[in-house]
Amino acid sequence: MWSEHTHGGTDALGVPAHDFSTNRNACGPCPEAMQALQAAHAQQYPDPAYAALRQRLGDFHGIAAARVVLAGSASEFIYRISAHAARLGLRQALLPAHSYGDYAQAARVWSLACLRLEGQGPWPGSGRRLQRALHWACEPSSPLGQADPALAHWLASGDAGADLRVLDCAYQPLRLDGRQSASAAGVWQVWTPNKALGMTGVRAAYALAPEGAEDHVAALQALAASWVVGAHGVALLEAWTTPAVQQWVARSRDQLAQWKAAQIDLCTALGWQVVPGSLANYFVARWPQAEYAQHAGMAARLAWLRGEHGIKLRDATSFGLAGAVRLGVLPPASQQALALAWRSAQNTKNTP
């Protein structure tokens, strides 16, 4: 049983020994960021206005501090900006063809009708007037790790007008070629450094507002609870802006690229069909259709891998990719464990 609230990572069985189901940086946790957390002032409230942190993040991105909005996590911000969109009178949310389930879940909570892109086009609204909408993009995309066609459309179409456009930058730091996505006018950006730092258990994020969006910033801040980011989240975001941490992230991309190449070769050798085009530290693969054409068979194998071998893969059904799994890149030891478990299952009749 899956839903749009399906997530990878820790579950009722605890922390998986070999967790391919999340996209965190497997080189982590970042040592410098860990030191910052250990030195955090957990006995005290942070500044509720986060003045110094917002200035620091603004300087890091080369924008005014007034354009920085703190968030408890990317998911928290997704729900908050969806609420803001509904209060503005927007009635639709335009989502990537395959995307993180919280975009749709938050939209439905706030009665926004969801439209999904299909492939590269045609773009919804071509030849007709599309209602004002909350637009989502993510690059590299999840689960496929590919370029998001929404960005090209935003660049070509100019100013967002009355729409809200939000780019999820969760995986930008884990784009293994080190490049950044092209920016477009009027676009919000949401950053979640905990993934790149290999520390997803620490919940903290921030959004960067486009120029001229001061009214939106004030409204979003008014919608937030007090101290939306705790002391450890503040420490994580402060560490994120330091040269030492950025250098560690850059080095980790080189390591992840090597592990990724080996992991793709492994999946191909196992008879899986790897979906090409991933730019990030994760990719999608389809299992042999003759054996796993039915979701029940795939679910049974996933449960067996998790329960018997401590190996967790991310079922991509909730992304709209039935019969496929998303795999975060892990070190060689985890890759070897996956290969041994899969091959043993192929040789044992009683295994799902």
C-alpha positions in Angstrom: 0.0 0.0 0.0 1.4 3.4 -1.0 0.3 7.0 -0.9 1.7 10.3 -1.8 3.0 10.5 1.7 5.3 7.5 1.0 8.9 8.2 2.2 12.2 6.4 2.3 14.5 6.0 5.2 13.8 4.9 8.7 10.7 2.8 9.2 9.0 0.5 11.7 12.0 -1.9 11.4 14.4 0.9 12.4 17.3 2.3 10.3 18.1 0.2 7.3 21.6 -1.2 7.1 21.8 -0.4 3.4 19.4 2.5 2.7 19.1 3.1 -1.0 15.7 4.7 -0.4 16.7 8.3 0.3 18.8 10.8 -1.6 21.0 12.0 1.2 24.7 12.3 0.5 26.2 8.9 1.4 29.6 10.5 2.0 28.1 12.2 5.1 27.6 13.3 7.6 29.8 16.3 6.9 32.4 16.5 9.7 32.4 20.3 9.9 28.6 20.5 10.0 28.6 17.9 12.8 31.0 20.0 14.8 28.7 23.0 14.4 25.7 21.0 15.7 27.7 19.8 18.7 28.5 23.4 19.6 24.9 24.6 19.1 23.3 26.5 22.0 20.5 24.0 22.6 19.7 25.6 26.0 18.4 28.8 24.5 15.8 29.9 21.9 17.2 31.2 18.6 16.5 34.8 17.6 12.8 34.5 16.5 13.6 36.9 13.6 16.7 35.0 12.6 18.3 38.3 11.7 21.9 37.2 11.7 21.1 33.9 9.9 19.1 35.6 7.2 21.9 38.1 6.6 24.4 35.2 6.4 22.2 33.3 3.9 21.5 36.4 1.9 25.3 37.1 1.7 25.9 33.5 0.7 23.5 33.8 -2.2 24.3 37.4 -3.1 20.8 38.8 -2.3 19.3 41.0 0.4 18.5 39.4 3.7 15.0 40.6 3.4 14.4 38.0 0.7 15.3 35.1 2.9 12.5 33.1 4.5 13.4 30.4 7.1 11.5 27.1 7.1 11.3 24.1 9.3 12.0 21.9 6.3 11.3 21.9 2.6 8.1 20.0 3.3 7.0 22.6 5.8 7.6 25.4 3.3 5.7 23.4 0.6 2.6 23.4 2.8 3.1 27.0 3.9 3.4 28.4 0.4 0.5 26.3 -0.8 -1.6 27.9 2.0 -0.4 31.3 0.8 -1.3 30.5 -2.8 -4.8 29.6 -1.7 -5.2 32.8 0.3 -4.1 34.7 -2.8 -7.0 33.2 -4.7 -5.0 30.7 -6.8 -7.0 27.6 -7.7 -4.5 25.3 -9.4 -1.1 23.7 -8.8 1.0 22.8 -11.8 3.2 19.8 -11.0 6.0 17.9 -12.8 5.0 14.7 -14.4 6.8 12.8 -11.7 7.5 14.5 -8.4 7.7 14.6 -4.6 4.2 13.7 -3.2 4.0 16.7 -0.8 3.5 19.1 -3.7 0.2 17.4 -4.6 -0.7 16.6 -1.0 -0.3 20.2 0.1 -2.2 21.5 -2.9 -5.2 19.2 -2.2 -5.2 20.2 1.5 -5.7 23.8 0.3 -8.2 22.9 -2.5 -5.9 23.6 -5.4 -6.6 21.5 -8.4 -3.5 19.6 -9.5 -2.4 19.5 -13.1 0.6 17.5 -14.2 3.0 18.0 -17.1 3.4 15.1 -19.4 6.9 14.7 -20.8 8.2 17.9 -22.5 4.9 19.3 -23.6 2.6 20.6 -24.9 2.6 23.0 -21.9 -0.8 23.2 -20.1 -2.5 26.3 -21.2 -1.1 26.3 -24.7 -3.7 27.9 -26.9 -6.0 28.7 -24.0 -5.8 30.8 -20.8 -4.6 28.8 -17.8 -5.9 29.9 -14.4 -3.6 31.6 -12.0 -1.5 28.8 -10.5 1.2 27.7 -8.1 3.9 26.2 -10.4 6.4 23.6 -9.1 9.7 22.6 -10.6 12.6 20.6 -9.2 16.0 20.3 -10.8 17.6 17.8 -10.8 14.1 16.3 -10.6 13.0 13.6 -8.3 12.9 10.7 -8.8 14.6 10.7 -12.2 17.4 13.2 -11.5 16.9 14.9 -14.8 16.5 18.5 -16.1 13.0 19.9 -15.4 11.3 21.2 -18.6 9.5 23.8 -16.5 12.6 25.9 -16.2 12.9 26.2 -20.0 9.3 27.3 -20.1 9.8 29.8 -17.4 12.8 31.3 -19.1 11.0 31.6 -22.4 7.7 33.0 -20.9 9.3 35.8 -18.9 7.8 37.3 -15.8 5.5 35.1 -13.6 2.8 37.7 -13.4 0.1 36.7 -10.9 1.4 33.1 -10.7 3.7 31.7 -8.0 6.7 29.8 -9.4 8.8 27.7 -7.0 12.0 25.8 -7.8 12.9 23.0 -5.4 16.7 23.2 -5.2 16.9 20.2 -2.8 19.3 18.3 -5.1 21.2 21.2 -6.7 24.3 20.7 -4.5 24.2 17.0 -5.4 24.2 17.6 -9.1 27.3 15.6 -9.9 28.5 17.9 -12.8 28.7 20.8 -10.3 26.6 23.0 -12.5 23.7 25.1 -11.4 20.3 25.4 -13.0 19.5 28.5 -15.1 17.6 31.1 -13.1 14.4 32.7 -14.3 12.7 36.0 -13.3 10.1 35.8 -10.6 11.0 32.4 -9.3 11.2 31.3 -5.6 14.0 28.9 -4.6 13.8 26.4 -1.8 17.1 25.1 -0.4 17.5 22.1 2.0 21.2 21.6 2.8 20.7 18.6 5.1 20.5 16.3 2.0 23.9 17.5 0.6 25.4 17.3 4.1 24.2 13.7 4.7 22.2 14.9 7.8 18.6 14.5 6.9 17.6 14.0 10.5 18.3 17.7 11.1 15.2 19.6 9.8 16.0 23.1 8.5 15.5 24.8 5.2 15.1 28.3 3.7 13.5 29.9 0.7 14.8 32.8 -1.5 12.1 35.2 -2.7 12.4 36.8 -6.1 13.0 40.6 -6.3 9.9 42.7 -5.5 8.2 39.9 -3.5 8.3 41.8 -0.2 4.5 41.4 0.4 4.8 37.6 -0.2 7.7 37.4 2.3 5.8 39.2 5.0 2.7 37.0 4.4 4.8 33.8 4.6 6.6 34.8 7.7 3.2 35.6 9.3 2.0 32.1 8.5 5.0 30.5 10.3 5.1 29.3 13.9 7.4 31.0 16.3 11.0 29.6 16.2 10.2 27.5 13.1 13.9 26.5 13.0 15.6 25.3 16.3 19.1 25.8 17.5 20.5 22.7 15.7 18.8 23.8 12.4 20.4 27.2 12.8 23.8 25.7 13.3 23.4 23.5 10.2 22.4 26.5 8.0 25.2 28.6 9.4 27.7 25.8 8.7 26.3 25.5 5.2 27.6 28.9 4.2 31.2 28.3 5.2 34.0 27.6 2.7 35.1 24.4 4.5 31.6 22.8 4.2 31.2 23.9 0.6 34.6 22.3 -0.2 33.6 19.1 1.5 30.4 19.0 -0.6 32.5 19.5 -3.8 34.8 16.7 -2.9 31.9 14.4 -2.1 30.5 14.9 -5.5 33.6 13.4 -7.0 33.3 10.3 -4.8 29.6 10.0 -5.5 30.2 10.1 -9.2 32.5 7.1 -9.0 30.1 5.2 -6.8 27.2 6.0 -9.1 29.0 4.6 -12.2 29.7 1.4 -10.4 26.1 1.2 -9.1 24.6 1.7 -12.6 26.9 -1.1 -13.9 25.7 -3.3 -11.1 22.0 -2.7 -11.7 22.6 -3.4 -15.4 24.3 -6.7 -14.6 21.4 -7.7 -12.4 19.1 -7.3 -15.4 17.5 -4.0 -14.4 16.8 -1.3 -16.9 18.4 1.9 -15.7 16.5 5.1 -16.8 19.2 7.3 -18.4 19.7 11.0 -17.9 20.2 11.4 -14.1 22.4 14.3 -13.2 22.3 13.6 -9.5 23.4 11.1 -6.8 20.3 8.9 -7.5 18.6 7.2 -10.4 15.6 5.1 -11.3 15.7 1.5 -12.5 13.0 -0.9 -13.7 13.0 -4.5 -12.6 12.5 -7.3 -15.1 8.9 -6.9 -16.3 8.3 -10.7 -16.7 8.8 -11.2 -13.0 7.4 -7.9 -11.5 4.7 -6.8 -13.9 2.3 -6.9 -10.9 2.8 -4.4 -8.1 2.1 -7.2 -5.5 5.1 -9.2 -6.7 7.4 -6.1 -6.5 6.1 -5.1 -3.0 6.8 -8.7 -1.8 10.4 -8.5 -3.1 10.9 -5.1 -1.6 9.6 -6.3 1.8 11.9 -9.4 1.6 15.0 -7.3 0.9 14.1 -5.0 3.8 13.2 -7.6 6.3 15.8 -10.3 5.5 18.8 -8.2 4.3 18.3 -4.7 5.7 18.2 -3.3 2.2 15.7 -0.6 1.5 14.8 0.6 -2.0 12.3 3.3 -2.8 9.3 2.0 -4.6 8.7 4.6 -7.4 4.9 3.8 -7.7 4.0 6.9 -5.7 6.0 9.0 -8.2 3.8 7.6 -11.0 6.5 5.0 -12.1 5.0 1.6 -11.3 7.4 -1.3 -11.6 10.4 0.9 -10.9 12.6 1.8 -7.9 14.7 4.8 -7.1 18.1 4.2 -5.7 20.3 6.7 -3.9 24.0 6.1 -4.6 25.7 4.1 -1.8 29.3 2.9 -1.1 30.6 -0.4 -2.6 29.9 -2.4 0.5 26.1 -1.6 0.2 26.2 -2.3 -3.5 27.8 -5.7 -2.9 25.1 -6.5 -0.3 22.4 -5.6 -2.8 24.0 -7.8 -5.5 24.3 -10.8 -3.1 20.7 -10.5 -1.9 19.3 -10.2 -5.4 21.2 -13.1 -6.8 20.4 -15.3 -3.9 16.7 -14.5 -4.5 17.0 -15.5 -8.1 18.5 -18.8 -7.1 15.9 -19.6 -4.4 12.4 -20.8 -5.3 10.8 -19.8 -2.0 12.0 -16.2 -2.2 9.6 -13.5 -3.5 
